[in-house]
Amino acid sequence: MKIGIDSVDISRIEKLLEKKNFLTRVFSEEEQKEFLSRGNKPQHIAAAFAAKEAFSKAMGTGIVGFSLNEVSLLHKENGKPFLSFSGRAEELTVKNGFSFDVSVTHTDTLATVIVIAF
């Protein structure tokens, strides 16, 4: 079992959202659709960003060998978050044989995500 955690200052994401191509460079199409359906709230976008970082920490790789938009934080109908993978990130998870659980929380100023790889 491996664990990764990351916290992101929501105001940092608000500033990054002003930059052209930030969303398309960092987030998958599925994540972007989910953001839109949830009102494009910065706290949700910050949580998705933190999930990517927490995943890389759980894998022990840092953000090397895959693109950020290949790791997606999505939600089931009941709201439970889960990670979805594509490309090299998916290859990495298959190669290591991991399943994942994820927990997300945020305040007005901070989004925190824990990823457990088992």
Residue, then its C-alpha position, 0 to 999 in steps of 0.5 A: m500500500k502507498i499513500g499520497i497527499d496534496s493540498v492546493d491553495i484555491s487562490r493559486i488555481e484562481k490565478l492559473l485559470e486566467k492563463k490561456n490553455f490551463l484547463t486543457r493542458v492540465f485536465s481531461e475532457e471528462e474533468q472539464k465536463e464535470f467542472l462545467s456541470r458543477g459550475n466551474k467552481p475553483q475549489h473543485i478544480a483545485a481538488a482535481f489538481a491536488a488529486k494529480e499531485a497526490f497520485s504522483k506521490a502515491m506512485g513515488t514517481g513525481i510527475v514524471g512519465f505521464s501527463l497531468n491530463e492523463v489522471s482524472l478526478l471524477h465523481k460517481e452519481n452518489g458524489k464519491p470521488f474516484l481516479s480515472f486514467s488514460g495513456r501513460a498514467e494508465e500503463l503505469t497503474v496497470k504495470n504496478g497492479f494498483s487499485f486506488d481510493v481517494s478522499v477529497t476535502h476543501t475549505d474556502t481557501l484550501a483543497t486537500v486530497i489523499v490517494i491510497a494505492f493498494 
